[in-house]
Amino acid sequence: MLPLLGLLGLAAPATASYAFYVGKNLTESGHVLLGGTGEEVSSHWLQLFPAQDHPSNATITVGVTQDASYPGKLITIPQVNHTWRYMSMEYSDFEGFPAPLTNGGLNEKGVAVRDVWASNRDELTEMTPNPQTGVQYSDLARIVMERASTAREGVEIIGDLIKKHGFATYGGNSHLIADKVEGWVVWEFAGGEKLWAAEQLGPDVVRVSYPGYIEEFPVDFAGSRDYMGSENLVDFAVAQGWWDPDGDEPFNVFKAYGVQCDSYHARTGGFKYMSQAALENATLAMVPVTEKDLMKRVRDPRICDDQPGYGQVIRVYEPEDPDLYLIWNAATGSVAAPFVPWYLGVEDVPPEFGQHRYLTTVFAGRVFKRVLYYMCSAPKRFLPLVTDMYTSFEEESAAAATTWVETAAKMLLEAGDRDAARKMLTFFSHTRAYKSLEIGKTLTDALDGYIKLSGVWQTPKGDLINEMGSNERMNCLTGINPDKPADQQ
């Protein structure tokens, strides 16, 4: 989600987030797939938010404080009378943005949201009022999960909120929203001008946001079902001289409002070790894409390094009951943690995977971070072994989910016993979560003993995790391509 501001070489943002969208015509199941990571500096936890009724005068607090990189002040806006049940990844630390913050999740209507950074041109950031007011990126993601029944409605909610209340920025942001039919990329701009644009992603599209991007855009988008945006989107670009309506080039949102740098392009800018284009092509090569395939892309060690606080994959479809929506979630970067199945119908999240205190609670994220750092002592030796263990665990989870778990839950729901169905789903998700934690603890003990006895232990050198010949500070697995056999690395 967060970009590294001031990178004009624009090589690798220090903190950001990925989002993957795969249209339903490109998947094995015929359903939309959505995946991604969150790369904020604090740890992340999984949290369930029940559906709620609110009094007619209820309000919510939104925006940023004076401590933000672009200072602001908080405001209150009206809450709706009813908010949907949803599950999301939360985190606590982004200066000036009050905790808890959300990075992405799924609601009971089958609307999934991912939040991804998307930097803007310098002139826009310099226009940002001081203090600024309005809804910020996390507010928008949370409100969409609380209120939207479709992805399209989620985009309309974002646009309406920005029009009424403004957008509080850290330099530009985007969201990827999906339902069972389609996806949307929404790009919100700095500058205090309430600018935003949205592009629909259809059933034959693969899109990777890192950062989020939108390119060619119709000037008459108000009459289109495939595009949405603020009323001033085109006129403001013309007034600033950022697009010439009498010129030869069509209106392009990225060229008008994105970072202006010769080496920074919509599909090949701001990336780490792979561009958006390369990741999109790698995903297209997997068609028809399965949930297992998308897990492989999300945990690709060329992008999944020390930064991700979690990994997530969601099949966005319409089950017989909303409680059966399934979210695959890894407790930290999924290169070092297995995906655990969480049903939306679970009653709660265990403390080891939820909000926590490090000194009083074992935290899954920290356990699997230790796995990552042990892997860094001999990456090419340990990565295949750890990955095989995790994929076996995930296959075992998927087999149970699609056979007895969902069959039994459906029978209980059809019989009208939602309480029993939720207890059963909770038992399954908790059992798999604790099984994954047991695997993590076993791995840390085994790898600790092995690397010391075999002499491959590496003491950190300065601020380096280890030395792989590239002096990478964050990615100890640089150069490993999961699409190639181990003997060809």
Summary of the structure (lengths in Angstrom):
residues: 489
radius of gyration: 22.1
end to end distance: 30.7
largest distance: 71.1
contacts: 1735
relative contact order: 0.12
helix: 32%
strand: 21%
